Amino acid sequence: MTDTTRPVDKTAIRHAATVIVLRDRHTRPRVLMGQRGAKAAFMPNKFVFPGGAVDAADAHVPLARPLPPLCAARLSEDAEPALARALAAAAVRELWEETGQILGVPAPWPGNIPEDWLSFAGTGHRPAADALQFVFRAITPPGRPRRFDARFFMLDAEALVSDPDDFAAATDELSHLQWIAVDEVRNFDLPFITEVVLAEVAARAQDDTPPDSVPFFRNDDEESLFLRIHGQPMVD
């Protein structure tokens, strides 16, 4: 029986990709973060990792290098297999848009270039996903102005083909872009989920191998659960 006394959350949940770029991981690890605007509808003023919603065109972007098979298998849990590719493309695009950093391979684009990808393609690169590691998944709790089913990818800064200190090509979506030491990042104004993810980052900072299972903080209308994603079996 439906409980008609409870407010119904009509906010659509959108797939999203977030990128945790890690630098100096074997000495004093630092992560790339920026601050959202005060007037932003989602998480205003908070320091966050670069990321955002998957666009329709992301599913058709020609990746120069695909996701690692293990990460693709984990992403396919409780999701359409084709979504993994779109999430990887979105991660590369959002990283470029919000920080000006390039994760790609010098190569021409076949066919027409989607409008959202024109500036990235203008750098002379096609997106590459082979350096991304899927390390966390979280669904925004009900009642928020926007809700996302976000997959978090860890990326070693050495995989970037751009200068990691040059943010000149970034849009104005994030301000105060900077590399923040993991042991100091909690001094900044962070969303709750970012604090949770940072614990996973700290635990994996010096481990270059993809995780065997991925934490999943699932929030739905009935309950909040902390699960582990083991992924679909890989086929040789």
N, C-alpha and C positions, 0 to 999 in steps of 0.2 A: 504494500500500500504506500502511495506517495505521501510524504509529509508536506502538506501545502502550507504549513506555517513557516517553513524555512525559505529564505530568499534564494532565488535561482541565479547562479552565476552564468551569465550568457556570454562571457568573454571567450572568444575562440582561442584555443591553444595552438600556437604556431611553432613549427620546427625551427630551431635556431642552432647556430654554431658559435662557440667561444674559443679563443685561442690563448693559451698560456705560453708565452714565449719565455724561455728560461735561458739565462746567461750565467757564465762562470759557475756552472753547476757543480764542479768538482772542488771549488775553493769556497767562495761565499756566494751562494746562489742569489740571483736577482731576477725579478719578473717585470715585464713591461705592462704598465697600467696608465690609465688616464682618468680624468674626472668628468662625469656627466654634468650637463648644464643645470642650473638652478630651476629652469622652467621645463625640464624634460618630464614627460608623462610617466616614465618608468625609471625608478631609482634616481631621482634628482640629487645632485651634489655628491653622489657616491663615487668612490674610486673603484674602477672595474677593469677587467680584462677586455681587450677588443673583441667584438662579436656582434651578432645580430641575426635577424630572421632570414630563413632561406627564401630566395626569390624563385619564381617559376623558371626563369632562364637558367638557373644554376644547374638544373638536372641535365641540361643539354650542352654544357660547356665541355670542350674537348681537353681533358686533363692530359698533360704531357707524361705524367707518371701517376699511376693509380695509388690508392691507399694500400698499406701493407695488408696481406690477407687476414691476419689475426684481427686487426682493427676493424676491417670490413665485416668479419664474422660477428664480432661483438656488437657492431652498430645494427646488424640485421635482426637482432633479438627484438621480438614484438614490434617489427617494423617491416615495411616493404623493402626488399633487397636493393632496389634502385635508389632508395633514400640515402644510402651511405655515400654514394657518389655526389649527390646534390649537397649533402652536409659538408663534404670535403671541399667542394668548390666554394660554398658559402664562407667557409673558414678562411680560405685564401682571399676572397673578395673583401670580406669585412676587415681582415688584417690590413689590406692595402688601403681601403677607404679611410679607416680610422687612424692609421699610424704612418701610412706611406711606405711600409715595408713590403718587399717583394719576395714571395715564395713561388719560384717558378723556374723555367728553363728557357733560355733564348731559342725561340722558334716562331715561325709564322703561324697564323691561325687559318685553319681550313674553313671555307664558307663564310657566311655572314657572322659578324660579331654582335652579341647582344648589347643593347645600349648601356646597361649597367656595367659592362666589361670593357667599354671603349678606352677608358683611361688606363686600365691595367694593360690591355693589349698594346696601347701606345708606348709602353716601356720596352716593347720588343720581346716580351716573354709570354709563354703559356703557363697556366697554373700547374703546379706539381704537388701531389699529396703524399708522396712516399715518406716524407719526414714527419708526418703527423701521427701522434699516438693518442688514441681514444682513452681517456682516463677517468671520466666522470659524466654522469647524466643526472639532470634535475628538472623537475616540473614545478613551475611557479605555483604557489598555493592559491586556492580560490580567494576571490575578493579583491585581487589586485587589478589595477587599471589595464594591465596587459599581462597575458600569460604565455609562457614559452615552454616547450619541451626542448631543453638545451643540452647539447652534447659538448663537452669540454675536451679540447685537444691540447696536448702538450707538444711543444716544438722547441728544439734546441736552436738558439740564435745562430749557430754556425751554419744552419741550413739556409739562412736568408742570403739572397744574392745582392741585397742592398746594404748600405751603411747603417748599422743598427742604431747609430746616434743621430741620424738625419731624418727628421720628421717633416721636412718642408713640403712633401707631397700630400700630407694628411689633410682630410677635411676638418671642419670645426666641430665634429660630433663629440670629440673628447678634447679636453684642455689639460694642460699640465702633464703632457706625456713624459714619462720618466721611467728609468729602471730603479726598482725599489728592492732593497735586500729583503729576502724572505723573513729574516729574523727581526725586521723593523716594520714590516708592512701592516701589522695590526695597530700601529700608531695612527693610521689613516682611517677615514670614515668609510667603512666597507659594508656592503650588503651582507646579511647573515650567510647566504649560500656561498659567497666568496670566501668567507672565513672557513667554512666547512671544506671547500675545495682546496684551500691553502694547506690544510693539514695533510691532504693527499699529496700535494706538491712537495711539501717538506719531506715526506716519507720516501718519495720517489726521486728526489732531486739528483742523487748520484747513481741512479739505476737507469741505464740506457735501454733496457729491454721492455717491450710492451707488457702490461699487466695481464696475468692469466684471467682475472675477472675484474669487472669495473663496478664501483659503487653507484647505486641508483637511488636518489632521494626522490621518491614518488609522492606527490601530493594530489589527491583527488577530492571529490566532494564529500567522501565518507571518512577518510583516514589518511594519515601520513605514514609512509613505510620507508625504511632504509633497507634496500635490497642489494643483491650482487648480480651482475650480468655476466653470464658465462658464454653467451653467444651461440650461434648456430654452428654445428659441426662443419669443419672445413673439408672440402672434397679435393683430393689430389687430381 
